[in-house]
Amino acid sequence: MTPTQALRELIQTAQLAARQKGRPFNNVLDLLGNPDYELFFADNIFLMDHERGKGYVVVNCIITDGDREVAIREAQSCFDYYFNIARFDAPEGDKFTGELPEAATDTTQPEYEEMVRQAKRHIIDGDIFQVVLSRTKMEPKPASRTPAMA
């Protein structure tokens, strides 16, 4: 699937969801200024193919003021910057020598269970059709330079 096809599919999915909520739109530009929607254009997207040991970067080139050449130069400059730093090995940090912290999380089990209950209510009420809940867990790793974050 090409990026254009993926974007088209995403927009069609958003149109269907908006229609089901009684807030249809025909054009993505219709969403601008509508507080029910938030548009996010990532400047850079990094992709890793761990199996092949390769990394990729997608640098967006969004022409907002009609000056195509300036937008292309800015995107090329950004790409060149990432290409240049990728030529060097990542610096190694100092080995962690302090006292290892206890395992911790930013959300207690009861708080997380309440988040799940609320998410289920929103799905049943038709406010959302999908949700990704998460909680940060910190686990010490003695052989590591820093504690691991999962």
NORVENJO-V926988 format. One record per residue. N is the residue number from 0. RES is the residue in one small letter. SS is DSSP state (2 for helix, 1 for strand, 0 for the rest). PSI is psi in radians with two decimals (999 if undefined). Layout:
{{N	RES	SS	PSI} {N	RES	SS	PSI}}
//
This chain:
{{0	m	0	2.29} {1	t	0	2.82} {2	p	2	-0.66} {3	t	2	-0.75} {4	q	2	-0.71} {5	a	2	-0.74} {6	l	2	-0.75} {7	r	2	-0.75} {8	e	2	-0.70} {9	l	2	-0.77} {10	i	2	-0.72} {11	q	2	-0.68} {12	t	2	-0.76} {13	a	2	-0.67} {14	q	2	-0.74} {15	l	2	-0.81} {16	a	2	-0.73} {17	a	2	-0.69} {18	r	2	-0.73} {19	q	2	-0.50} {20	k	0	0.05} {21	g	0	0.37} {22	r	0	1.07} {23	p	0	2.72} {24	f	0	2.66} {25	n	0	-0.42} {26	n	0	2.45} {27	v	2	-0.59} {28	l	2	-0.42} {29	d	2	-0.41} {30	l	2	-0.38} {31	l	0	2.31} {32	g	0	-0.10} {33	n	0	1.98} {34	p	0	-0.15} {35	d	0	-0.19} {36	y	0	2.58} {37	e	0	2.17} {38	l	0	2.40} {39	f	0	2.08} {40	f	0	1.88} {41	a	0	2.33} {42	d	0	-0.72} {43	n	1	2.44} {44	i	1	2.22} {45	f	1	2.27} {46	l	1	2.39} {47	m	1	2.30} {48	d	1	1.58} {49	h	0	-0.55} {50	e	0	-0.69} {51	r	0	-0.08} {52	g	0	0.64} {53	k	1	2.61} {54	g	1	2.64} {55	y	1	2.63} {56	v	1	2.41} {57	v	1	2.07} {58	v	1	2.04} {59	n	0	2.54} {60	c	0	1.64} {61	i	0	2.07} {62	i	0	1.93} {63	t	0	-0.40} {64	d	0	0.20} {65	g	0	-0.10} {66	d	0	1.51} {67	r	2	-0.76} {68	e	2	-0.71} {69	v	2	-0.77} {70	a	2	-0.72} {71	i	2	-0.74} {72	r	2	-0.73} {73	e	2	-0.75} {74	a	2	-0.73} {75	q	2	-0.71} {76	s	2	-0.74} {77	c	2	-0.81} {78	f	2	-0.78} {79	d	2	-0.68} {80	y	2	-0.86} {81	y	2	-0.68} {82	f	2	-0.73} {83	n	2	-0.81} {84	i	2	-0.37} {85	a	0	-0.26} {86	r	0	-0.31} {87	f	0	2.64} {88	d	0	2.56} {89	a	0	2.43} {90	p	0	2.57} {91	e	0	2.36} {92	g	0	3.07} {93	d	0	2.50} {94	k	0	2.36} {95	f	0	2.15} {96	t	0	-0.03} {97	g	0	-3.08} {98	e	0	2.30} {99	l	0	2.32} {100	p	0	2.81} {101	e	0	2.70} {102	a	0	2.46} {103	a	1	2.88} {104	t	1	2.74} {105	d	0	-0.07} {106	t	0	2.21} {107	t	0	2.85} {108	q	2	-0.80} {109	p	2	-0.65} {110	e	2	-0.73} {111	y	2	-0.73} {112	e	2	-0.62} {113	e	2	-0.66} {114	m	2	-0.72} {115	v	2	-0.79} {116	r	2	-0.76} {117	q	2	-0.72} {118	a	2	-0.75} {119	k	2	-0.71} {120	r	2	-0.76} {121	h	2	-0.63} {122	i	2	-0.82} {123	i	2	-0.67} {124	d	2	-0.17} {125	g	0	0.17} {126	d	0	-0.61} {127	i	0	2.82} {128	f	0	-0.14} {129	q	0	2.56} {130	v	0	2.55} {131	v	0	1.83} {132	l	0	2.56} {133	s	0	2.80} {134	r	0	2.48} {135	t	0	2.30} {136	k	1	2.26} {137	m	1	2.22} {138	e	1	2.18} {139	p	0	2.50} {140	k	0	1.74} {141	p	0	-0.56} {142	a	0	-0.12} {143	s	0	2.89} {144	r	0	-0.47} {145	t	0	2.84} {146	p	0	2.53} {147	a	1	2.62} {148	m	1	2.22} {149	a	0	999}}
//
